C-alpha cells in the first residue's frame, strides 16, 4: 500500500483524527514506513497550557543531503454529517474525486509523500541521501504541542536538514500553479477602555467609554502599516470585535473592549507591532477613562525562505510535470512552516485546497497521483545534488 497514494489516502481518511485525537492514523503511517527502512518515533507532548498531542518522526538515514517532509494528520470537525453526501470518514471515490474529511487538508499531501518515498526506495534513488518526516496531529487548533515541539525535539536529538517541504494545499486552481515560500505573521491584541457607569439621563454623573473606544478604532485604522514588500502584500490590521456587554438602552456602560488581528509582512515583528499599536493608542484623548492594551494569544512571526537552488529545482520539477512554472506566493494564513523555518529553508508544496474545511471535502485522484510524481522526482534530484 505504501507506494499507492490513493489507497493510503483512503486509509488515512478512515481514521477520524479530529484534533487532537490520533485515532490510529499514525498506525497507518508507521506500518507503511517501517518496511521502507525508516526508524519511527512516536512522541506525545503535553503541557504549555494546551492538551496532549501525538506526533510522529521518521527518518531513513543514509548520510548525504537531508530532506524533511512535514505535515499534519489532524482534521477539523466535519460539522453536521447529515449535510455530507456520504460519511465524512468513509472515503468515497466518484467521478475522479476522493471525498472525505482531510482529503484536501492535508492527508493527501502526507499520502503522496509517503508513496513518493516508497517509489524512490524501490528505484534506489533514496540511497543517495537522508529522508525524514515530521508529522503532527495538532495543526488545526492550538498548534502548541505539535510541530514546534517536534522540531525542537529533532534538533535536540542531533537531526538537521538541508531543505523541507510542507505538504499543505498550496495550489490555487490547478496542481502546481503556486508554491509558498513564506507566510505573513499574525499578531492579536485587545484594548479595554474603562469609564464610569451611569444613567443616560445623567451623563454628567457618568463617563462613557465608548467614544474613546471609537477613537481608538479610528486611530488604529487611520494609517496604513506599510505598502508591501518584494515578496509580501501590505500588512493589514482588522478590528474583529467590539464588545460592551450592555443590554440596557438607558445605561451608560462601565467599559468596552475591542479585539484586533494584524497580518504582517517581513517589515515587522510582534515587538515592533506592539510598539506601533501602543503609540497609536497613546495619541487618543482618554477623556478621563482608563485605557489598557495587551497582546493576546501567541504571535506568529513572518518568514521568507531564501531563494536557493533547491527552490529553483522544485520549480523545475513542477514545470516538467505540469507544463508551467509555479508562482511564488506568501499569501494565506499561518501554517506550521513557520516553526520549521527556524531550522532550515522550507517551502509549502501541495494540492489544490478549494474544498478544505468544507462539507464534501474532496481532491482529484489525478492531483494525488500527480503530486506523488512531483515529490518522487524532487526526491531523486535533490538527494543527488550537492550542497
KOLLUM-514374 format. One record per residue (C-alpha): y, x, z; residue number from 1. Coordinates in nm, 4 decimals. Layout:
BEGIN
[site [Y, X, Z], NUM]
...
***
This chain:
BEGIN
[site [0.0000, 0.0000, 0.0000], 1]
[site [0.2394, 0.2878, 0.0704], 2]
[site [0.3142, 0.3560, -0.2970], 3]
[site [0.3704, -0.0129, -0.3809], 4]
[site [0.7217, -0.1113, -0.2673], 5]
[site [0.6691, -0.4812, -0.3327], 6]
[site [0.3565, -0.5082, -0.1169], 7]
[site [0.5231, -0.3004, 0.1527], 8]
[site [0.8379, -0.5135, 0.1445], 9]
[site [0.6345, -0.8292, 0.1856], 10]
[site [0.4516, -0.6778, 0.4831], 11]
[site [0.7839, -0.5895, 0.6442], 12]
[site [0.9314, -0.9362, 0.5853], 13]
[site [0.6279, -1.0909, 0.7567], 14]
[site [0.7345, -0.9218, 1.0814], 15]
[site [1.0183, -1.1326, 1.2314], 16]
[site [1.2148, -0.8353, 1.3593], 17]
[site [1.5328, -1.0145, 1.4645], 18]
[site [1.7472, -0.7714, 1.6636], 19]
[site [1.6213, -0.6145, 1.8835], 20]
[site [1.2621, -0.7452, 1.8567], 21]
[site [1.0493, -0.4897, 1.6728], 22]
[site [0.7749, -0.7484, 1.6071], 23]
[site [0.5258, -0.4965, 1.4674], 24]
[site [0.7447, -0.3725, 1.1835], 25]
[site [0.7040, -0.0109, 1.2949], 26]
[site [0.3257, -0.0502, 1.2923], 27]
[site [0.3534, -0.1238, 0.9209], 28]
[site [0.5641, 0.1861, 0.8613], 29]
[site [0.3553, 0.4147, 1.0795], 30]
[site [0.0367, 0.3064, 0.9038], 31]
[site [0.1994, 0.3838, 0.5703], 32]
[site [0.3460, 0.7206, 0.6714], 33]
[site [0.0641, 0.8837, 0.8668], 34]
[site [-0.1718, 0.9161, 0.5653], 35]
[site [0.1118, 1.0839, 0.3748], 36]
[site [0.1227, 1.3711, 0.6242], 37]
[site [0.4136, 1.2560, 0.8379], 38]
[site [0.4430, 1.3162, 1.2094], 39]
[site [0.5671, 0.9903, 1.3585], 40]
[site [0.7578, 0.9472, 1.6854], 41]
[site [0.8212, 0.6034, 1.8324], 42]
[site [1.1242, 0.6106, 2.0613], 43]
[site [1.2710, 0.3431, 2.2865], 44]
[site [1.6267, 0.3958, 2.4022], 45]
[site [1.7984, 0.1792, 2.6617], 46]
[site [2.0997, 0.1716, 2.8892], 47]
[site [2.4642, 0.2337, 2.7961], 48]
[site [2.5355, -0.1331, 2.8628], 49]
[site [2.3033, -0.2601, 2.5918], 50]
[site [1.9467, -0.3834, 2.5501], 51]
[site [1.6415, -0.1587, 2.4904], 52]
[site [1.5803, -0.0708, 2.1248], 53]
[site [1.2760, 0.0635, 1.9423], 54]
[site [1.3298, 0.3406, 1.6893], 55]
[site [1.1081, 0.5443, 1.4596], 56]
[site [1.1454, 0.9048, 1.3488], 57]
[site [0.9021, 1.0508, 1.0969], 58]
[site [0.9016, 1.3952, 0.9408], 59]
[site [0.6930, 1.5777, 0.6823], 60]
[site [0.7990, 1.9377, 0.7370], 61]
[site [0.7351, 2.1776, 0.4500], 62]
[site [1.0373, 2.4017, 0.5034], 63]
[site [1.2894, 2.4280, 0.2212], 64]
[site [1.5649, 2.1740, 0.1775], 65]
[site [1.5688, 1.8870, 0.4218], 66]
[site [1.6281, 1.5287, 0.3076], 67]
[site [1.6790, 1.2433, 0.5529], 68]
[site [1.6397, 0.8770, 0.4733], 69]
[site [1.7893, 0.6372, 0.7271], 70]
[site [1.7990, 0.2627, 0.7651], 71]
[site [1.7133, -0.0335, 0.9805], 72]
[site [1.4355, -0.2874, 1.0038], 73]
[site [1.6112, -0.5403, 1.2254], 74]
[site [1.7445, -0.8564, 1.0666], 75]
[site [1.9919, -1.1274, 1.1590], 76]
[site [1.8547, -1.4639, 1.2749], 77]
[site [1.7621, -1.6984, 0.9896], 78]
[site [1.9561, -1.9931, 1.1278], 79]
[site [1.8100, -2.3380, 1.0743], 80]
[site [1.4835, -2.2714, 0.8926], 81]
[site [1.4980, -2.6240, 0.7510], 82]
[site [1.7783, -2.5001, 0.5254], 83]
[site [1.5456, -2.2461, 0.3648], 84]
[site [1.3356, -2.3331, 0.0606], 85]
[site [1.0437, -2.1577, 0.2323], 86]
[site [0.9747, -1.9991, 0.5690], 87]
[site [1.2115, -1.7005, 0.6078], 88]
[site [0.9357, -1.4803, 0.7491], 89]
[site [0.6726, -1.5716, 0.4925], 90]
[site [0.7619, -1.3668, 0.1826], 91]
[site [0.7792, -1.5842, -0.1235], 92]
[site [0.7836, -1.4485, -0.4787], 93]
[site [0.9193, -1.6701, -0.7557], 94]
[site [1.0935, -1.6130, -1.0878], 95]
[site [1.1070, -1.2382, -1.0415], 96]
[site [1.2528, -1.2501, -0.6902], 97]
[site [1.1195, -1.1944, -0.3413], 98]
[site [1.2584, -1.4312, -0.0787], 99]
[site [1.2675, -1.3748, 0.2962], 100]
[site [1.4920, -1.2633, 0.5794], 101]
[site [1.5626, -0.8930, 0.5350], 102]
[site [1.4689, -0.8896, 0.1665], 103]
[site [1.8117, -0.7536, 0.0731], 104]
[site [1.9329, -0.6129, 0.4055], 105]
[site [1.7514, -0.3862, 0.4207], 106]
[site [1.3739, -0.3941, 0.4340], 107]
[site [1.3741, -0.3489, 0.0569], 108]
[site [1.5516, -0.0151, 0.0918], 109]
[site [1.3004, 0.1032, 0.3510], 110]
[site [1.0055, -0.0105, 0.1363], 111]
[site [1.1465, 0.1588, -0.1739], 112]
[site [1.1973, 0.4907, 0.0007], 113]
[site [0.8526, 0.4957, 0.1616], 114]
[site [0.6953, 0.4110, -0.1750], 115]
[site [0.9024, 0.6830, -0.3433], 116]
[site [0.7821, 0.9374, -0.0877], 117]
[site [0.4232, 0.8270, -0.1387], 118]
[site [0.4577, 0.8881, -0.5119], 119]
[site [0.6265, 1.2241, -0.4537], 120]
[site [0.3370, 1.3246, -0.2282], 121]
[site [0.0807, 1.2159, -0.4890], 122]
[site [0.2627, 1.4140, -0.7596], 123]
[site [0.3027, 1.7247, -0.5424], 124]
[site [0.6843, 1.7127, -0.5517], 125]
[site [0.7032, 1.6552, -0.1766], 126]
[site [0.5609, 2.0029, -0.1116], 127]
[site [0.8895, 2.1641, -0.2157], 128]
[site [1.0787, 2.0654, 0.0968], 129]
[site [1.1079, 1.8533, 0.4092], 130]
[site [1.1438, 1.4751, 0.4166], 131]
[site [1.2363, 1.2761, 0.7270], 132]
[site [1.3017, 0.9120, 0.8077], 133]
[site [1.5200, 0.7762, 1.0894], 134]
[site [1.4697, 0.4007, 1.1233], 135]
[site [1.6207, 0.1820, 1.3942], 136]
[site [1.5669, -0.1783, 1.4926], 137]
[site [1.9280, -0.2267, 1.6031], 138]
[site [2.1878, -0.2054, 1.3307], 139]
[site [2.2844, -0.5704, 1.3042], 140]
[site [2.4054, -0.6166, 1.6625], 141]
[site [2.5220, -0.3707, 1.9317], 142]
[site [2.4068, -0.0545, 1.7488], 143]
[site [2.4242, 0.1313, 2.0807], 144]
[site [2.0636, 0.2422, 2.1353], 145]
[site [1.9793, 0.2796, 1.7678], 146]
[site [2.0784, 0.5366, 1.5067], 147]
[site [2.3404, 0.7069, 1.7244], 148]
[site [2.0830, 0.7840, 1.9940], 149]
[site [1.8122, 0.8614, 1.7379], 150]
[site [2.0237, 1.1226, 1.5598], 151]
[site [2.1201, 1.2847, 1.8891], 152]
[site [1.7530, 1.2998, 1.9845], 153]
[site [1.6631, 1.4580, 1.6486], 154]
[site [1.9323, 1.7205, 1.6974], 155]
[site [1.8074, 1.7997, 2.0465], 156]
[site [1.4557, 1.8371, 1.9028], 157]
[site [1.5859, 2.1010, 1.6630], 158]
[site [1.5984, 1.8921, 1.3459], 159]
[site [1.8761, 1.9472, 1.0933], 160]
[site [1.9285, 1.8002, 0.7489], 161]
[site [2.0976, 1.9037, 0.4263], 162]
[site [2.1635, 1.5530, 0.2958], 163]
[site [2.0989, 1.1932, 0.3937], 164]
[site [2.0620, 0.8637, 0.2120], 165]
[site [2.1092, 0.5336, 0.3902], 166]
[site [1.9320, 0.2547, 0.2040], 167]
[site [2.1888, -0.0164, 0.2749], 168]
[site [2.2589, -0.2531, -0.0169], 169]
[site [2.5422, -0.0567, -0.1780], 170]
[site [2.5251, -0.2018, -0.5307], 171]
[site [2.7813, -0.4677, -0.6178], 172]
[site [2.6498, -0.6592, -0.9173], 173]
[site [2.3650, -0.4565, -1.0637], 174]
[site [2.1347, -0.1845, -0.9357], 175]
[site [2.3101, 0.1497, -0.9108], 176]
[site [2.6594, 0.0381, -1.0094], 177]
[site [2.8027, 0.1716, -0.6833], 178]
[site [2.7201, 0.4135, -0.4039], 179]
[site [2.9167, 0.4524, -0.0841], 180]
[site [3.0436, 0.7990, 0.0008], 181]
[site [3.2358, 0.6921, 0.3099], 182]
[site [3.3414, 0.3984, 0.5214], 183]
[site [3.6591, 0.2877, 0.6887], 184]
[site [3.6724, 0.2939, 1.0649], 185]
[site [3.7137, -0.0059, 1.2940], 186]
[site [3.9395, -0.0373, 1.5967], 187]
[site [3.9814, -0.3543, 1.8049], 188]
[site [4.2305, -0.4398, 2.0739], 189]
[site [4.3683, -0.7172, 2.2931], 190]
[site [4.7243, -0.7915, 2.4063], 191]
[site [4.7907, -1.0092, 2.7098], 192]
[site [5.1323, -1.1497, 2.7935], 193]
[site [5.1789, -1.2966, 3.1420], 194]
[site [5.4698, -1.5260, 3.2265], 195]
[site [5.5194, -1.7990, 3.4863], 196]
[site [5.3524, -2.1372, 3.4562], 197]
[site [5.5661, -2.4456, 3.4939], 198]
[site [5.6575, -2.7964, 3.3804], 199]
[site [5.8033, -2.8203, 3.0322], 200]
[site [6.0863, -3.0336, 3.1715], 201]
[site [6.1974, -2.7466, 3.3952], 202]
[site [6.1880, -2.4359, 3.1726], 203]
[site [6.4337, -2.2583, 3.4000], 204]
[site [6.1638, -2.2534, 3.6685], 205]
[site [5.9037, -2.1005, 3.4359], 206]
[site [5.8777, -1.8126, 3.1918], 207]
[site [5.6931, -1.8990, 2.8713], 208]
[site [5.4835, -1.6014, 2.7499], 209]
[site [5.4209, -1.7464, 2.4035], 210]
[site [5.7498, -1.6457, 2.2333], 211]
[site [5.6825, -1.2905, 2.3468], 212]
[site [5.3256, -1.3111, 2.2206], 213]
[site [5.4542, -1.4370, 1.8859], 214]
[site [5.6953, -1.1437, 1.8714], 215]
[site [5.4046, -0.9059, 1.9330], 216]
[site [5.2190, -1.0562, 1.6360], 217]
[site [5.5276, -1.0096, 1.4195], 218]
[site [5.5693, -0.6506, 1.5352], 219]
[site [5.2089, -0.5642, 1.4569], 220]
[site [5.2212, -0.7176, 1.1095], 221]
[site [5.5764, -0.6256, 1.0045], 222]
[site [5.4983, -0.2733, 0.8859], 223]
[site [5.2098, -0.1507, 0.6717], 224]
[site [4.9899, 0.1071, 0.8358], 225]
[site [4.9655, 0.3037, 0.5103], 226]
[site [4.9186, 0.2579, 0.1386], 227]
[site [4.5717, 0.4041, 0.0962], 228]
[site [4.4396, 0.7484, 0.0101], 229]
[site [4.2485, 0.9021, -0.2795], 230]
[site [3.9151, 0.7501, -0.1780], 231]
[site [4.0173, 0.4715, 0.0598], 232]
[site [4.2140, 0.1481, 0.0296], 233]
[site [4.5067, 0.0796, 0.2610], 234]
[site [4.4323, 0.0294, 0.6282], 235]
[site [4.4804, -0.3273, 0.7471], 236]
[site [4.5420, -0.4945, 1.0828], 237]
[site [4.4315, -0.8539, 1.1204], 238]
[site [4.5038, -1.0781, 1.4177], 239]
[site [4.1749, -1.2571, 1.4770], 240]
[site [4.2574, -1.4975, 1.7589], 241]
[site [4.5477, -1.6183, 1.9744], 242]
[site [4.4386, -1.7952, 2.2930], 243]
[site [4.6274, -1.9774, 2.5638], 244]
[site [4.3623, -2.1922, 2.7295], 245]
[site [4.6159, -2.4674, 2.7906], 246]
[site [4.5040, -2.8228, 2.7101], 247]
[site [4.8063, -2.9968, 2.8602], 248]
[site [5.1100, -3.0721, 2.6440], 249]
[site [5.3510, -3.0798, 2.9369], 250]
[site [5.2656, -2.7424, 3.0936], 251]
[site [5.4179, -2.4073, 3.0051], 252]
[site [5.1173, -2.1709, 3.0158], 253]
[site [5.0950, -1.8786, 3.2528], 254]
[site [4.9647, -1.6336, 2.9939], 255]
[site [4.8450, -1.5900, 2.6389], 256]
[site [4.6260, -1.3330, 2.4676], 257]
[site [4.5760, -1.2123, 2.1150], 258]
[site [4.2966, -1.0033, 1.9678], 259]
[site [4.3101, -0.7922, 1.6547], 260]
[site [4.0995, -0.5617, 1.4453], 261]
[site [4.2117, -0.2683, 1.2309], 262]
[site [4.0023, -0.1339, 0.9438], 263]
[site [4.1408, 0.2132, 0.8861], 264]
[site [4.1067, 0.4973, 0.6393], 265]
[site [4.0951, 0.8739, 0.6810], 266]
[site [4.4632, 0.8964, 0.7754], 267]
[site [4.3882, 0.7537, 1.1182], 268]
[site [4.1718, 0.7919, 1.4252], 269]
[site [4.1197, 0.5473, 1.7137], 270]
[site [4.3504, 0.7665, 1.9220], 271]
[site [4.6398, 0.7637, 1.6744], 272]
[site [4.5980, 0.3910, 1.6156], 273]
[site [4.6202, 0.3235, 1.9874], 274]
[site [4.9499, 0.5126, 1.9941], 275]
[site [5.0770, 0.3221, 1.6884], 276]
[site [4.9956, -0.0172, 1.8406], 277]
[site [5.1447, 0.0766, 2.1763], 278]
[site [5.4676, 0.1866, 2.0088], 279]
[site [5.4991, -0.1422, 1.8196], 280]
[site [5.4435, -0.3443, 2.1364], 281]
[site [5.6938, -0.1312, 2.3282], 282]
[site [5.9588, -0.2368, 2.0770], 283]
[site [5.9198, -0.6047, 2.1726], 284]
[site [6.1564, -0.7541, 2.4327], 285]
[site [5.9237, -0.8755, 2.7128], 286]
[site [6.1826, -1.1280, 2.8382], 287]
[site [6.0671, -1.0806, 3.1934], 288]
[site [5.6976, -1.1158, 3.1099], 289]
[site [5.4276, -0.8581, 3.1741], 290]
[site [5.2720, -0.7232, 2.8542], 291]
[site [4.9396, -0.5389, 2.8654], 292]
[site [4.7472, -0.3777, 2.5780], 293]
[site [4.3927, -0.2425, 2.5792], 294]
[site [4.1369, -0.1320, 2.3273], 295]
[site [3.8173, -0.3364, 2.3194], 296]
[site [3.4639, -0.2519, 2.2177], 297]
[site [3.3509, 0.0835, 2.0811], 298]
[site [3.5673, 0.2034, 1.7920], 299]
[site [3.4076, 0.3358, 1.4735], 300]
[site [3.5591, 0.6390, 1.3072], 301]
[site [3.6110, 0.6585, 0.9351], 302]
[site [3.4188, 0.9196, 0.7411], 303]
[site [3.4098, 1.0651, 0.3930], 304]
[site [3.1182, 1.2742, 0.2727], 305]
[site [3.2068, 1.5883, 0.0795], 306]
[site [3.1752, 1.5600, -0.2988], 307]
[site [2.8892, 1.8063, -0.3219], 308]
[site [2.6355, 1.8906, -0.5868], 309]
[site [2.3909, 1.6610, -0.4088], 310]
[site [2.6188, 1.3607, -0.4625], 311]
[site [2.6518, 1.4578, -0.8268], 312]
[site [2.2736, 1.4924, -0.8553], 313]
[site [2.2260, 1.1427, -0.7155], 314]
[site [2.4796, 1.0084, -0.9621], 315]
[site [2.2959, 1.1789, -1.2490], 316]
[site [1.9635, 1.0333, -1.1389], 317]
[site [2.1135, 0.6849, -1.1188], 318]
[site [2.2778, 0.7221, -1.4605], 319]
[site [1.9474, 0.8273, -1.6170], 320]
[site [1.7711, 0.5294, -1.4609], 321]
[site [2.0352, 0.2630, -1.5312], 322]
[site [2.2364, 0.3962, -1.8236], 323]
[site [2.5652, 0.4179, -1.6298], 324]
[site [2.7128, 0.6395, -1.3606], 325]
[site [2.7813, 0.4649, -1.0308], 326]
[site [3.1276, 0.4117, -0.8922], 327]
[site [3.2087, 0.5929, -0.5690], 328]
[site [3.3027, 0.3417, -0.3017], 329]
[site [3.4253, 0.3393, 0.0569], 330]
[site [3.4568, -0.0379, 0.0803], 331]
[site [3.2891, -0.2851, 0.3101], 332]
[site [3.2402, -0.2915, 0.6833], 333]
[site [3.0856, -0.0321, 0.9100], 334]
[site [2.7290, 0.0946, 0.8808], 335]
[site [2.5017, 0.3373, 1.0606], 336]
[site [2.6053, 0.6039, 0.8102], 337]
[site [2.8979, 0.6679, 1.0439], 338]
[site [2.6571, 0.8082, 1.3020], 339]
[site [2.4759, 1.0291, 1.0505], 340]
[site [2.7989, 1.1711, 0.9050], 341]
[site [2.8394, 1.3724, 1.2273], 342]
[site [2.5276, 1.5716, 1.1377], 343]
[site [2.5116, 1.6042, 0.7585], 344]
[site [2.6579, 1.4670, 0.4339], 345]
[site [2.5461, 1.1069, 0.3842], 346]
[site [2.5592, 0.8535, 0.1019], 347]
[site [2.4623, 0.4860, 0.1011], 348]
[site [2.2480, 0.4003, -0.1992], 349]
[site [2.0613, 0.0727, -0.2202], 350]
[site [2.0162, -0.2609, -0.3882], 351]
[site [2.2500, -0.5483, -0.4681], 352]
[site [2.3348, -0.7255, -0.1435], 353]
[site [2.4967, -1.0507, -0.2517], 354]
[site [2.2360, -1.2635, -0.0701], 355]
[site [2.2198, -1.0669, 0.2545], 356]
[site [2.2544, -1.2719, 0.5734], 357]
[site [2.2395, -1.5905, 0.3656], 358]
[site [1.9900, -1.8737, 0.3530], 359]
[site [1.7159, -1.7933, 0.0990], 360]
[site [1.7981, -1.4227, 0.1095], 361]
[site [1.6294, -1.2531, -0.1844], 362]
[site [1.6040, -0.9451, -0.4004], 363]
[site [1.4928, -0.8933, -0.7595], 364]
[site [1.1481, -0.7364, -0.7930], 365]
[site [1.2791, -0.5201, -1.0781], 366]
[site [1.5513, -0.3858, -0.8487], 367]
[site [1.2990, -0.2915, -0.5812], 368]
[site [1.0850, -0.1008, -0.8309], 369]
[site [1.3952, 0.0460, -0.9967], 370]
[site [1.5324, 0.1731, -0.6661], 371]
[site [1.1936, 0.3249, -0.5869], 372]
[site [1.2088, 0.5250, -0.9098], 373]
[site [1.5652, 0.6390, -0.8359], 374]
[site [1.4591, 0.7601, -0.4926], 375]
[site [1.1457, 0.9300, -0.6321], 376]
[site [1.3390, 1.1173, -0.8994], 377]
[site [1.6046, 1.2233, -0.6500], 378]
[site [1.3441, 1.3475, -0.4018], 379]
[site [1.1814, 1.5625, -0.6687], 380]
[site [1.5016, 1.7179, -0.7967], 381]
[site [1.6708, 1.7507, -0.4572], 382]
[site [1.3821, 1.9397, -0.2992], 383]
[site [1.3599, 2.1777, -0.5969], 384]
[site [1.7314, 2.2537, -0.5912], 385]
[site [1.8711, 2.5456, -0.3976], 386]
[site [2.1440, 2.5067, -0.1382], 387]
***
